[in-house]
Amino acid sequence: MFTITRRRFPIISSFVFILLTSSQSGFAAWTLNQDDSALYYITSKAAAVSELNSFTELSGSINDAGNGTLAISLSSVDTAVDIRNERMRDIVFQVANYPIASISVQANGAMLAGMSAGETVQATFDAVIELHGIQQNMPVELAVNKQESGGLLVVLAKPLIINAASFGLAESVEQLREIAGLPSINNNVVVDFTLQFDAAD
């Protein structure tokens, strides 16, 4: 279930998150443009230190039925520090066993196709997030802007808070804390994103 408010906005140009895997039905009406998309998350450690991290490899689509999907390659994590990237890949995400995180959202395909250029729809969706082999349902508030090209710009209207413990990662985060010699690492991370979906040919 989701609620919708319609309004006309100028195209939203920056923000930052997540939508998983491939669509289950229908053809891809919009395909993610990785070069014009970004997904970030903010971590907190030692009580007062926050750091901005990102992923550089994203893929996804929205099909004609309105099934929106985003897959995130966890090996593409970028913390701006090589050794920290390695620790995130091997210790926290365990990419050898869990290479992909994903989010899927069911929207209304007819509504998306019928939007006018420049129109923005904001809605709260029930998203399915999969990470470390665990699925969780979470409400996400998204703003979708229809572009002159027919593409869709999808952003989080409100940042998303992901708890590592909810996805079985608390022990891995603690191991990372010990190796890094930190007094603490917050299990909550703040996720934000900009996703550019181009109209399929």
Secondary structure, 3 states (H helix, E strand, C coil): CCCEEEEECCCCCCCECCCCCCCCCCCEEEEECHHHCEEEEEEEECCCEEEEEEECCEEEEEECCCEEEEEEEHHHEECCCHHHHHHHHHHHHCCCCCCEEEEEEECCHHHHHHCCCCEEEEEEEEEEEEECCEEEEEEEEEEEEECCCCCEEEEECCCEEEEHHHHCCHHHHHHHHHHHCCCCECCEEEEEEEEEEEECC
